[in-house]
Amino acid sequence: MLAHAGNTALTYACCGGYEDVVRLLVDAGAELECHNENGHTPLMEAASGGHVGVAAILLDRGAGINTHSNEFKESALTLACYKGTSGLSCMLVCSGTARCLRDPCALLCCTTGCNLAVRMV
């Protein structure tokens, strides 16, 4: 079920960092790869909000880590770096965002913490 701007209940739960709700929705079969009108998936919204726990749940359940938004080609890593959430950036790098690391935009947006994660890989 879609709400305003193409957001689903899962998208809203990810934006708010509600781990229990995210777990419940995913267990009930919520679509992990739905895109809102900005082209963001629930993982991208979790990354944008710096919600490490939510992102970990989504990744554990098979969310696409290298998915990009439609218009600006943002990824979860790009959004996490842009928002300055180095802990989440490190988690995404360690979870396999290899294609994102070849994206100059992702690397330019990264904070010092994310740059450390890139060097560690």
N, CA, C and O atoms as a GROMACS GRO file, in nm:
protein
  484
    1MET      N    1   0.083  -0.118   0.000
    1MET     CA    2   0.000   0.000   0.000
    1MET      C    3   0.088   0.124   0.000
    1MET      O    4   0.175   0.139   0.086
    2LEU      N    5   0.066   0.212  -0.094
    2LEU     CA    6   0.143   0.335  -0.106
    2LEU      C    7   0.069   0.450  -0.041
    2LEU      O    8  -0.053   0.458  -0.045
    3ALA      N    9   0.145   0.537   0.019
    3ALA     CA   10   0.090   0.658   0.079
    3ALA      C   11   0.138   0.776  -0.004
    3ALA      O   12   0.177   0.761  -0.119
    4HIS      N   13   0.135   0.893   0.056
    4HIS     CA   14   0.177   1.015  -0.011
    4HIS      C   15   0.321   1.004  -0.061
    4HIS      O   16   0.407   0.951   0.010
    5ALA      N   17   0.348   1.051  -0.179
    5ALA     CA   18   0.481   1.058  -0.240
    5ALA      C   19   0.540   0.919  -0.266
    5ALA      O   20   0.662   0.905  -0.277
    6GLY      N   21   0.454   0.818  -0.277
    6GLY     CA   22   0.504   0.684  -0.307
    6GLY      C   23   0.567   0.613  -0.189
    6GLY      O   24   0.627   0.507  -0.205
    7ASN      N   25   0.554   0.669  -0.070
    7ASN     CA   26   0.610   0.606   0.050
    7ASN      C   27   0.517   0.499   0.102
    7ASN      O   28   0.395   0.516   0.103
    8THR      N   29   0.576   0.389   0.147
    8THR     CA   30   0.501   0.280   0.207
    8THR      C   31   0.516   0.290   0.360
    8THR      O   32   0.592   0.373   0.411
    9ALA      N   33   0.445   0.204   0.430
    9ALA     CA   34   0.461   0.199   0.576
    9ALA      C   35   0.607   0.166   0.611
    9ALA      O   36   0.661   0.219   0.707
   10LEU      N   37   0.669   0.078   0.531
   10LEU     CA   38   0.809   0.044   0.556
   10LEU      C   39   0.899   0.166   0.537
   10LEU      O   40   0.991   0.188   0.615
   11THR      N   41   0.873   0.242   0.434
   11THR     CA   42   0.953   0.363   0.410
   11THR      C   43   0.945   0.457   0.529
   11THR      O   44   1.047   0.508   0.576
   12TYR      N   45   0.823   0.480   0.577
   12TYR     CA   46   0.806   0.570   0.692
   12TYR      C   47   0.875   0.515   0.817
   12TYR      O   48   0.937   0.591   0.892
   13ALA      N   49   0.864   0.385   0.840
   13ALA     CA   50   0.928   0.324   0.956
   13ALA      C   51   1.081   0.338   0.946
   13ALA      O   52   1.148   0.361   1.046
   14CYS      N   53   1.135   0.323   0.826
   14CYS     CA   54   1.279   0.338   0.806
   14CYS      C   55   1.323   0.482   0.826
   14CYS      O   56   1.428   0.507   0.886
   15CYS      N   57   1.246   0.575   0.778
   15CYS     CA   58   1.277   0.718   0.796
   15CYS      C   59   1.283   0.753   0.945
   15CYS      O   60   1.368   0.832   0.987
   16GLY      N   61   1.193   0.694   1.022
   16GLY     CA   62   1.186   0.725   1.164
   16GLY      C   63   1.278   0.643   1.252
   16GLY      O   64   1.292   0.673   1.370
   17GLY      N   65   1.341   0.541   1.196
   17GLY     CA   66   1.432   0.459   1.274
   17GLY      C   67   1.362   0.360   1.367
   17GLY      O   68   1.419   0.320   1.468
   18TYR      N   69   1.241   0.320   1.333
   18TYR     CA   70   1.162   0.230   1.418
   18TYR      C   71   1.194   0.084   1.388
   18TYR      O   72   1.128   0.020   1.306
   19GLU      N   73   1.296   0.032   1.456
   19GLU     CA   74   1.347  -0.102   1.427
   19GLU      C   75   1.241  -0.210   1.446
   19GLU      O   76   1.230  -0.299   1.362
   20ASP      N   77   1.164  -0.204   1.554
   20ASP     CA   78   1.062  -0.307   1.578
   20ASP      C   79   0.956  -0.307   1.470
   20ASP      O   80   0.910  -0.413   1.427
   21VAL      N   81   0.917  -0.188   1.425
   21VAL     CA   82   0.815  -0.178   1.320
   21VAL      C   83   0.871  -0.229   1.188
   21VAL      O   84   0.802  -0.299   1.114
   22VAL      N   85   0.996  -0.194   1.158
   22VAL     CA   86   1.061  -0.242   1.036
   22VAL      C   87   1.064  -0.394   1.035
   22VAL      O   88   1.030  -0.458   0.936
   23ARG      N   89   1.106  -0.453   1.147
   23ARG     CA   90   1.112  -0.600   1.158
   23ARG      C   91   0.974  -0.661   1.134
   23ARG      O   92   0.961  -0.758   1.060
   24LEU      N   93   0.872  -0.604   1.196
   24LEU     CA   94   0.735  -0.653   1.182
   24LEU      C   95   0.688  -0.645   1.037
   24LEU      O   96   0.631  -0.741   0.985
   25LEU      N   97   0.712  -0.532   0.973
   25LEU     CA   98   0.668  -0.513   0.834
   25LEU      C   99   0.741  -0.606   0.738
   25LEU      O  100   0.680  -0.664   0.648
   26VAL      N  101   0.871  -0.621   0.758
   26VAL     CA  102   0.949  -0.709   0.670
   26VAL      C  103   0.906  -0.854   0.690
   26VAL      O  104   0.893  -0.929   0.593
   27ASP      N  105   0.883  -0.894   0.815
   27ASP     CA  106   0.835  -1.030   0.842
   27ASP      C  107   0.698  -1.055   0.780
   27ASP      O  108   0.665  -1.169   0.746
   28ALA      N  109   0.618  -0.949   0.764
   28ALA     CA  110   0.485  -0.961   0.705
   28ALA      C  111   0.489  -0.955   0.552
   28ALA      O  112   0.385  -0.964   0.487
   29GLY      N  113   0.610  -0.939   0.496
   29GLY     CA  114   0.623  -0.942   0.350
   29GLY      C  115   0.634  -0.807   0.282
   29GLY      O  116   0.613  -0.798   0.161
   30ALA      N  117   0.665  -0.702   0.355
   30ALA     CA  118   0.680  -0.570   0.293
   30ALA      C  119   0.788  -0.573   0.186
   30ALA      O  120   0.890  -0.641   0.201
   31GLU      N  121   0.765  -0.500   0.079
   31GLU     CA  122   0.858  -0.494  -0.034
   31GLU      C  123   0.981  -0.413   0.004
   31GLU      O  124   0.970  -0.296   0.041
   32LEU      N  125   1.100  -0.475  -0.005
   32LEU     CA  126   1.224  -0.408   0.034
   32LEU      C  127   1.275  -0.312  -0.072
   32LEU      O  128   1.349  -0.218  -0.041
   33GLU      N  129   1.238  -0.334  -0.196
   33GLU     CA  130   1.296  -0.256  -0.306
   33GLU      C  131   1.199  -0.156  -0.369
   33GLU      O  132   1.222  -0.111  -0.481
   34CYS      N  133   1.093  -0.120  -0.299
   34CYS     CA  134   1.002  -0.020  -0.355
   34CYS      C  135   1.069   0.117  -0.355
   34CYS      O  136   1.145   0.149  -0.264
   35HIS      N  137   1.042   0.196  -0.456
   35HIS     CA  138   1.101   0.329  -0.471
   35HIS      C  139   0.992   0.434  -0.450
   35HIS      O  140   0.882   0.421  -0.505
   36ASN      N  141   1.022   0.537  -0.371
   36ASN     CA  142   0.926   0.647  -0.358
   36ASN      C  143   0.946   0.744  -0.474
   36ASN      O  144   1.022   0.715  -0.566
   37GLU      N  145   0.879   0.857  -0.470
   37GLU     CA  146   0.887   0.948  -0.585
   37GLU      C  147   1.027   1.008  -0.602
   37GLU      O  148   1.060   1.059  -0.710
   38ASN      N  149   1.110   1.002  -0.500
   38ASN     CA  150   1.249   1.046  -0.512
   38ASN      C  151   1.340   0.935  -0.562
   38ASN      O  152   1.460   0.956  -0.584
   39GLY      N  153   1.283   0.816  -0.579
   39GLY     CA  154   1.361   0.702  -0.623
   39GLY      C  155   1.435   0.633  -0.511
   39GLY      O  156   1.522   0.548  -0.535
   40HIS      N  157   1.402   0.668  -0.386
   40HIS     CA  158   1.470   0.608  -0.271
   40HIS      C  159   1.400   0.482  -0.226
   40HIS      O  160   1.277   0.474  -0.223
   41THR      N  161   1.480   0.382  -0.190
   41THR     CA  162   1.430   0.259  -0.130
   41THR      C  163   1.426   0.278   0.022
   41THR      O  164   1.481   0.375   0.073
   42PRO      N  165   1.362   0.186   0.094
   42PRO     CA  166   1.364   0.195   0.240
   42PRO      C  167   1.507   0.199   0.296
   42PRO      O  168   1.533   0.271   0.393
   43LEU      N  169   1.601   0.122   0.238
   43LEU     CA  170   1.740   0.125   0.285
   43LEU      C  171   1.800   0.264   0.266
   43LEU      O  172   1.872   0.313   0.354
   44MET      N  173   1.772   0.327   0.155
   44MET     CA  174   1.824   0.462   0.131
   44MET      C  175   1.769   0.561   0.233
   44MET      O  176   1.841   0.649   0.280
   45GLU      N  177   1.641   0.546   0.268
   45GLU     CA  178   1.581   0.635   0.368
   45GLU      C  179   1.642   0.610   0.505
   45GLU      O  180   1.665   0.705   0.581
   46ALA      N  181   1.668   0.484   0.538
   46ALA     CA  182   1.734   0.453   0.666
   46ALA      C  183   1.874   0.514   0.668
   46ALA      O  184   1.915   0.571   0.769
   47ALA      N  185   1.946   0.502   0.558
   47ALA     CA  186   2.081   0.558   0.548
   47ALA      C  187   2.079   0.709   0.560
   47ALA      O  188   2.164   0.768   0.626
   48SER      N  189   1.983   0.770   0.495
   48SER     CA  190   1.972   0.916   0.499
   48SER      C  191   1.946   0.965   0.641
   48SER      O  192   1.991   1.073   0.679
   49GLY      N  193   1.872   0.885   0.718
   49GLY     CA  194   1.843   0.923   0.856
   49GLY      C  195   1.947   0.877   0.956
   49GLY      O  196   1.936   0.908   1.075
   50GLY      N  197   2.048   0.804   0.911
   50GLY     CA  198   2.153   0.757   1.000
   50GLY      C  199   2.109   0.644   1.093
   50GLY      O  200   2.166   0.627   1.201
   51HIS      N  201   2.010   0.567   1.052
   51HIS     CA  202   1.954   0.461   1.135
   51HIS      C  203   2.026   0.328   1.109
   51HIS      O  204   1.984   0.248   1.026
   52VAL      N  205   2.135   0.308   1.182
   52VAL     CA  206   2.221   0.191   1.163
   52VAL      C  207   2.144   0.061   1.188
   52VAL      O  208   2.155  -0.033   1.109
   53GLY      N  209   2.067   0.055   1.296
   53GLY     CA  210   1.993  -0.067   1.329
   53GLY      C  211   1.892  -0.104   1.222
   53GLY      O  212   1.879  -0.222   1.187
   54VAL      N  213   1.822  -0.006   1.170
   54VAL     CA  214   1.724  -0.030   1.064
   54VAL      C  215   1.796  -0.080   0.938
   54VAL      O  216   1.752  -0.176   0.874
   55ALA      N  217   1.904  -0.014   0.903
   55ALA     CA  218   1.980  -0.056   0.784
   55ALA      C  219   2.030  -0.199   0.799
   55ALA      O  220   2.028  -0.277   0.704
   56ALA      N  221   2.075  -0.235   0.919
   56ALA     CA  222   2.124  -0.371   0.943
   56ALA      C  223   2.012  -0.474   0.924
   56ALA      O  224   2.035  -0.580   0.867
   57ILE      N  225   1.893  -0.442   0.971
   57ILE     CA  226   1.778  -0.532   0.953
   57ILE      C  227   1.749  -0.551   0.805
   57ILE      O  228   1.732  -0.664   0.758
   58LEU      N  229   1.745  -0.441   0.731
   58LEU     CA  230   1.714  -0.447   0.588
   58LEU      C  231   1.819  -0.526   0.511
   58LEU      O  232   1.786  -0.607   0.425
   59LEU      N  233   1.945  -0.502   0.542
   59LEU     CA  234   2.053  -0.575   0.474
   59LEU      C  235   2.047  -0.723   0.506
   59LEU      O  236   2.069  -0.808   0.419
   60ASP      N  237   2.018  -0.754   0.631
   60ASP     CA  238   2.007  -0.894   0.673
   60ASP      C  239   1.894  -0.966   0.600
   60ASP      O  240   1.901  -1.087   0.577
   61ARG      N  241   1.791  -0.891   0.566
   61ARG     CA  242   1.674  -0.949   0.498
   61ARG      C  243   1.685  -0.943   0.347
   61ARG      O  244   1.592  -0.984   0.277
   62GLY      N  245   1.797  -0.892   0.294
   62GLY     CA  246   1.821  -0.897   0.150
   62GLY      C  247   1.799  -0.769   0.073
   62GLY      O  248   1.786  -0.773  -0.050
   63ALA      N  249   1.794  -0.655   0.140
   63ALA     CA  250   1.777  -0.528   0.068
   63ALA      C  251   1.898  -0.506  -0.024
   63ALA      O  252   2.010  -0.541   0.010
   64GLY      N  253   1.871  -0.447  -0.139
   64GLY     CA  254   1.976  -0.422  -0.238
   64GLY      C  255   2.068  -0.311  -0.194
   64GLY      O  256   2.027  -0.195  -0.184
   65ILE      N  257   2.193  -0.345  -0.169
   65ILE     CA  258   2.289  -0.246  -0.118
   65ILE      C  259   2.342  -0.154  -0.227
   65ILE      O  260   2.384  -0.042  -0.198
   66ASN      N  261   2.340  -0.198  -0.351
   66ASN     CA  262   2.392  -0.117  -0.461
   66ASN      C  263   2.283  -0.053  -0.547
   66ASN      O  264   2.310  -0.009  -0.658
   67THR      N  265   2.162  -0.049  -0.496
   67THR     CA  266   2.052   0.015  -0.569
   67THR      C  267   2.074   0.166  -0.572
   67THR      O  268   2.119   0.224  -0.474
   68HIS      N  269   2.041   0.227  -0.684
   68HIS     CA  270   2.056   0.372  -0.699
   68HIS      C  271   1.920   0.437  -0.727
   68HIS      O  272   1.832   0.376  -0.788
   69SER      N  273   1.905   0.560  -0.681
   69SER     CA  274   1.782   0.634  -0.708
   69SER      C  275   1.775   0.669  -0.856
   69SER      O  276   1.876   0.666  -0.927
   70ASN      N  277   1.656   0.700  -0.902
   70ASN     CA  278   1.634   0.723  -1.044
   70ASN      C  279   1.697   0.852  -1.095
   70ASN      O  280   1.771   0.850  -1.194
   71GLU      N  281   1.669   0.962  -1.030
   71GLU     CA  282   1.709   1.092  -1.084
   71GLU      C  283   1.855   1.127  -1.058
   71GLU      O  284   1.928   1.162  -1.151
   72PHE      N  285   1.898   1.119  -0.932
   72PHE     CA  286   2.033   1.163  -0.897
   72PHE      C  287   2.133   1.049  -0.879
   72PHE      O  288   2.249   1.073  -0.847
   73LYS      N  289   2.087   0.926  -0.899
   73LYS     CA  290   2.173   0.807  -0.890
   73LYS      C  291   2.239   0.794  -0.752
   73LYS      O  292   2.354   0.750  -0.742
   74GLU      N  293   2.166   0.832  -0.648
   74GLU     CA  294   2.217   0.818  -0.512
   74GLU      C  295   2.207   0.672  -0.467
   74GLU      O  296   2.120   0.598  -0.511
   75SER      N  297   2.298   0.634  -0.381
   75SER     CA  298   2.294   0.502  -0.320
   75SER      C  299   2.280   0.521  -0.169
   75SER      O  300   2.287   0.633  -0.120
   76ALA      N  301   2.261   0.411  -0.098
   76ALA     CA  302   2.255   0.420   0.048
   76ALA      C  303   2.386   0.477   0.102
   76ALA      O  304   2.385   0.558   0.195
   77LEU      N  305   2.500   0.436   0.044
   77LEU     CA  306   2.629   0.486   0.089
   77LEU      C  307   2.642   0.636   0.063
   77LEU      O  308   2.688   0.710   0.149
   78THR      N  309   2.604   0.679  -0.055
   78THR     CA  310   2.611   0.822  -0.088
   78THR      C  311   2.531   0.903   0.012
   78THR      O  312   2.578   1.005   0.062
   79LEU      N  313   2.409   0.857   0.043
   79LEU     CA  314   2.323   0.930   0.135
   79LEU      C  315   2.379   0.930   0.277
   79LEU      O  316   2.373   1.032   0.346
   80ALA      N  317   2.433   0.817   0.321
   80ALA     CA  318   2.491   0.810   0.456
   80ALA      C  319   2.612   0.902   0.466
   80ALA      O  320   2.629   0.971   0.567
   81CYS      N  321   2.695   0.904   0.364
   81CYS     CA  322   2.813   0.992   0.365
   81CYS      C  323   2.773   1.138   0.362
   81CYS      O  324   2.828   1.220   0.434
   82TYR      N  325   2.676   1.170   0.277
   82TYR     CA  326   2.629   1.308   0.265
   82TYR      C  327   2.575   1.359   0.398
   82TYR      O  328   2.594   1.476   0.432
   83LYS      N  329   2.507   1.273   0.472
   83LYS     CA  330   2.449   1.313   0.600
   83LYS      C  331   2.552   1.308   0.713
   83LYS      O  332   2.523   1.352   0.824
   84GLY      N  333   2.671   1.256   0.686
   84GLY     CA  334   2.776   1.254   0.786
   84GLY      C  335   2.763   1.143   0.888
   84GLY      O  336   2.815   1.155   0.999
   85THR      N  337   2.696   1.036   0.853
   85THR     CA  338   2.678   0.924   0.947
   85THR      C  339   2.787   0.821   0.922
   85THR      O  340   2.767   0.722   0.851
   86SER      N  341   2.904   0.846   0.982
   86SER     CA  342   3.021   0.763   0.952
   86SER      C  343   3.003   0.619   0.999
   86SER      O  344   3.054   0.528   0.934
   87GLY      N  345   2.933   0.596   1.110
   87GLY     CA  346   2.912   0.458   1.155
   87GLY      C  347   2.835   0.377   1.054
   87GLY      O  348   2.868   0.262   1.025
   88LEU      N  349   2.731   0.438   0.999
   88LEU     CA  350   2.651   0.370   0.897
   88LEU      C  351   2.731   0.357   0.768
   88LEU      O  352   2.724   0.255   0.700
   89SER      N  353   2.807   0.459   0.734
   89SER     CA  354   2.891   0.452   0.613
   89SER      C  355   2.987   0.336   0.622
   89SER      O  356   3.005   0.261   0.526
   90CYS      N  357   3.050   0.320   0.738
   90CYS     CA  358   3.144   0.209   0.757
   90CYS      C  359   3.073   0.075   0.743
   90CYS      O  360   3.126  -0.017   0.682
   91MET      N  361   2.953   0.064   0.801
   91MET     CA  362   2.878  -0.060   0.792
   91MET      C  363   2.845  -0.093   0.647
   91MET      O  364   2.857  -0.208   0.605
   92LEU      N  365   2.804   0.007   0.570
   92LEU     CA  366   2.769  -0.016   0.430
   92LEU      C  367   2.892  -0.057   0.349
   92LEU      O  368   2.883  -0.145   0.264
   93VAL      N  369   3.005   0.007   0.375
   93VAL     CA  370   3.128  -0.029   0.304
   93VAL      C  371   3.163  -0.174   0.334
   93VAL      O  372   3.196  -0.251   0.244
   94CYS      N  373   3.157  -0.212   0.462
   94CYS     CA  374   3.192  -0.348   0.502
   94CYS      C  375   3.089  -0.451   0.454
   94CYS      O  376   3.118  -0.570   0.449
   95SER      N  377   2.968  -0.404   0.419
   95SER     CA  378   2.863  -0.495   0.373
   95SER      C  379   2.866  -0.518   0.223
   95SER      O  380   2.785  -0.595   0.171
   96GLY      N  381   2.956  -0.453   0.153
   96GLY     CA  382   2.971  -0.485   0.012
   96GLY      C  383   2.929  -0.380  -0.087
   96GLY      O  384   2.876  -0.415  -0.193
   97THR      N  385   2.950  -0.254  -0.059
   97THR     CA  386   2.914  -0.151  -0.155
   97THR      C  387   3.028  -0.125  -0.252
   97THR      O  388   3.061  -0.009  -0.280
   98ALA      N  389   3.088  -0.230  -0.302
   98ALA     CA  390   3.206  -0.216  -0.388
   98ALA      C  391   3.181  -0.128  -0.509
   98ALA      O  392   3.267  -0.048  -0.547
   99ARG      N  393   3.064  -0.142  -0.571
   99ARG     CA  394   3.036  -0.058  -0.688
   99ARG      C  395   3.026   0.087  -0.650
   99ARG      O  396   3.067   0.175  -0.727
  100CYS      N  397   2.973   0.116  -0.530
  100CYS     CA  398   2.962   0.254  -0.484
  100CYS      C  399   3.099   0.317  -0.466
  100CYS      O  400   3.115   0.437  -0.488
  101LEU      N  401   3.197   0.238  -0.427
  101LEU     CA  402   3.329   0.292  -0.403
  101LEU      C  403   3.397   0.339  -0.531
  101LEU      O  404   3.490   0.419  -0.526
  102ARG      N  405   3.351   0.291  -0.644
  102ARG     CA  406   3.405   0.338  -0.771
  102ARG      C  407   3.331   0.461  -0.821
  102ARG      O  408   3.365   0.516  -0.926
  103ASP      N  409   3.231   0.505  -0.746
  103ASP     CA  410   3.151   0.622  -0.783
  103ASP      C  411   3.216   0.747  -0.724
  103ASP      O  412   3.214   0.764  -0.602
  104PRO      N  413   3.273   0.835  -0.808
  104PRO     CA  414   3.341   0.953  -0.755
  104PRO      C  415   3.249   1.041  -0.671
  104PRO      O  416   3.294   1.104  -0.575
  105CYS      N  417   3.120   1.045  -0.705
  105CYS     CA  418   3.027   1.125  -0.625
  105CYS      C  419   3.019   1.072  -0.483
  105CYS      O  420   3.018   1.151  -0.388
  106ALA      N  421   3.013   0.942  -0.467
  106ALA     CA  422   3.005   0.882  -0.334
  106ALA      C  423   3.130   0.915  -0.255
  106ALA      O  424   3.122   0.948  -0.136
  107LEU      N  425   3.245   0.908  -0.318
  107LEU     CA  426   3.369   0.934  -0.247
  107LEU      C  427   3.384   1.082  -0.213
  107LEU      O  428   3.437   1.114  -0.107
  108LEU      N  429   3.339   1.170  -0.300
  108LEU     CA  430   3.349   1.313  -0.271
  108LEU      C  431   3.257   1.355  -0.157
  108LEU      O  432   3.289   1.448  -0.083
  109CYS      N  433   3.145   1.288  -0.143
  109CYS     CA  434   3.048   1.323  -0.039
  109CYS      C  435   3.089   1.269   0.097
  109CYS      O  436   3.033   1.312   0.198
  110CYS      N  437   3.182   1.179   0.103
  110CYS     CA  438   3.214   1.110   0.228
  110CYS      C  439   3.281   1.200   0.330
  110CYS      O  440   3.358   1.291   0.296
  111THR      N  441   3.250   1.173   0.455
  111THR     CA  442   3.311   1.244   0.566
  111THR      C  443   3.441   1.175   0.604
  111THR      O  444   3.476   1.074   0.543
  112THR      N  445   3.512   1.228   0.701
  112THR     CA  446   3.637   1.169   0.745
  112THR      C  447   3.616   1.025   0.789
  112THR      O  448   3.698   0.938   0.756
  113GLY      N  449   3.510   0.997   0.862
  113GLY     CA  450   3.483   0.860   0.907
  113GLY      C  451   3.464   0.766   0.792
  113GLY      O  452   3.512   0.653   0.795
  114CYS      N  453   3.394   0.810   0.691
  114CYS     CA  454   3.371   0.723   0.576
  114CYS      C  455   3.502   0.703   0.500
  114CYS      O  456   3.529   0.593   0.451
  115ASN      N  457   3.582   0.808   0.489
  115ASN     CA  458   3.711   0.795   0.421
  115ASN      C  459   3.800   0.693   0.492
  115ASN      O  460   3.873   0.619   0.426
  116LEU      N  461   3.794   0.689   0.625
  116LEU     CA  462   3.868   0.588   0.698
  116LEU      C  463   3.819   0.448   0.662
  116LEU      O  464   3.898   0.356   0.647
  117ALA      N  465   3.688   0.434   0.648
  117ALA     CA  466   3.632   0.304   0.612
  117ALA      C  467   3.677   0.263   0.473
  117ALA      O  468   3.705   0.146   0.449
  118VAL      N  469   3.684   0.358   0.382
  118VAL     CA  470   3.727   0.328   0.246
  118VAL      C  471   3.871   0.281   0.248
  118VAL      O  472   3.906   0.187   0.177
  119ARG      N  473   3.956   0.346   0.328
  119ARG     CA  474   4.095   0.306   0.335
  119ARG      C  475   4.112   0.168   0.396
  119ARG      O  476   4.203   0.094   0.359
  120MET      N  477   4.022   0.131   0.492
  120MET     CA  478   4.031   0.001   0.557
  120MET      C  479   3.998  -0.112   0.463
  120MET      O  480   4.050  -0.222   0.480
  121VAL      N  481   3.914  -0.090   0.364
  121VAL     CA  482   3.874  -0.193   0.270
  121VAL      C  483   3.980  -0.216   0.172
  121VAL      O  484   3.966  -0.300   0.083
   0.00000   0.00000   0.00000
